[in-house]
Amino acid sequence: MVDFRLDKEYEELRDSVRQFAREQVAPVIADHYEKKTFPYEVIRQMGSMGLFGLPFPEEHGGMGGDYFALCIALEELARVDSSVAITLEAAVSLGAMPIYRFGTDEQRRQWLPRLTSGEALAAFGLTEPGAGSDASGTLTRAVIDESTGEWVINGTKAFITNSGTDITCLVNVMAVTGTNADGSKELSTIIVPSGTPGFTVAPGYSKVGWCASDTHELSFDDVRVPVANLLGERGRGYAQFLRILDEGRIAIAALSVGLAQGCVDESVTYAKNRTAFGHAISDYQAIKFLIADMDLRAHTARLGYYDAAARMLAGDDFKRYAAIAKLNASNAAMENSRWATQVHGGYGFMNESAVGRFYRDAKILEVGEGTSEVQRMLIARGLGL
């Protein structure tokens, strides 16, 4: 019989991250969100807890866990704040994971200990002003200068998370490195360390949500790095990216479930304490049903990412299930944030309220790491359509 209850070690992780989120993140995050500042102290504490090393082997400085452990941590963090959760998700699945999956032994030795400890962050430079879901539109180019044995990179990347913090150490950059036999672009990934001459980080974006996370446009003007900074096989950058993105969709689903559950948590507490016409608003059936539907969405979305993660860890084909999980969970987050704001009334429209932040943060979950439309394409394709 299938059992969706967590094993003891997963429960202990969930409980410890839940306590951390409530006691350390909740009291300070509203101020960071309002001021649009990066919560370095919170990130340092997360590093001390080992959260950045959850899915990596101990030989690389990790905790020896798995990807599902990361997802549990993301859900619990997002129940309180998504800026902190997306910092962890992007640092692990987009920053460190490509180096672990595709890097050479030397690249792993050089970068992973700092990344898995949370001492440093890494980013993934895929999206460009004119290329997102369609990576074939990539314009950033890298050519080899045979006289120096270096890649020379030129181009621009947009909306890159964790790319401009004081502890960002590198960006994995997707670039056109040639032309395939069929005339299509040869795409490869190259490690570009922070501070490399010609690598410029623009000021942070003014965003609707995720206001305490770090997001920048990046430009590369004759940026030179050693040929040895190629990550994985030349010409396999897009294939590598797809594998990373499939896993990342499960992580984003977990984050979305956390936000959806956070809406339930806040609404239950508020409804019990807010009175109207002589009664707690939780006494009114209309409010009860709103919150019951929110709990329904969060619970079913959680089962979806549990299933996708289980298939991934078992070595099964999980692409369609990851798309289902991400699509369903992001929908749940968006719907729950809408109705949680309604339950809270005018207070829900204030940035100081958690649900006000949830409402602003939810929309990007239907866009990042593959839009909802892309998820539907993947589901249909998985059905043979």
Secondary structure, 3 states (H helix, E strand, C coil): CCCCCCCHHHHHHHHHHHHHHHHHHHHHHHHHHHHCCCCHHHHHHHHHHCHHHCCCCHHHCCCCCCHHHHHHHHHHHHCCCHHHHHHHHHHHHHHHHHHHHHCCHHHHHHHHHHHHHCCCEEEEECCECCECCCHHHCCCEEEEECCCCEEEEEEEEEEEECCCCCCEEEEEEEEEEEECCCCCEEEEEEEEECCCCCEEECCCCCCCCCCCCCEEEEEEEEEEEEHHHEECCCCCHHHHHHHHHHHHHHHHHHHHHHHHHHHHHHHHHHHHHCEECCEEHHHCHHHHHHHHHHHHHHHHHHHHHHHHHHHHHCCCCCHHHHHHHHHHHHHHHHHHHHHHHHHHHHHHHCCCCHHHHHHHHHHHHHCCCCCHHHHHHHHHHHCCC
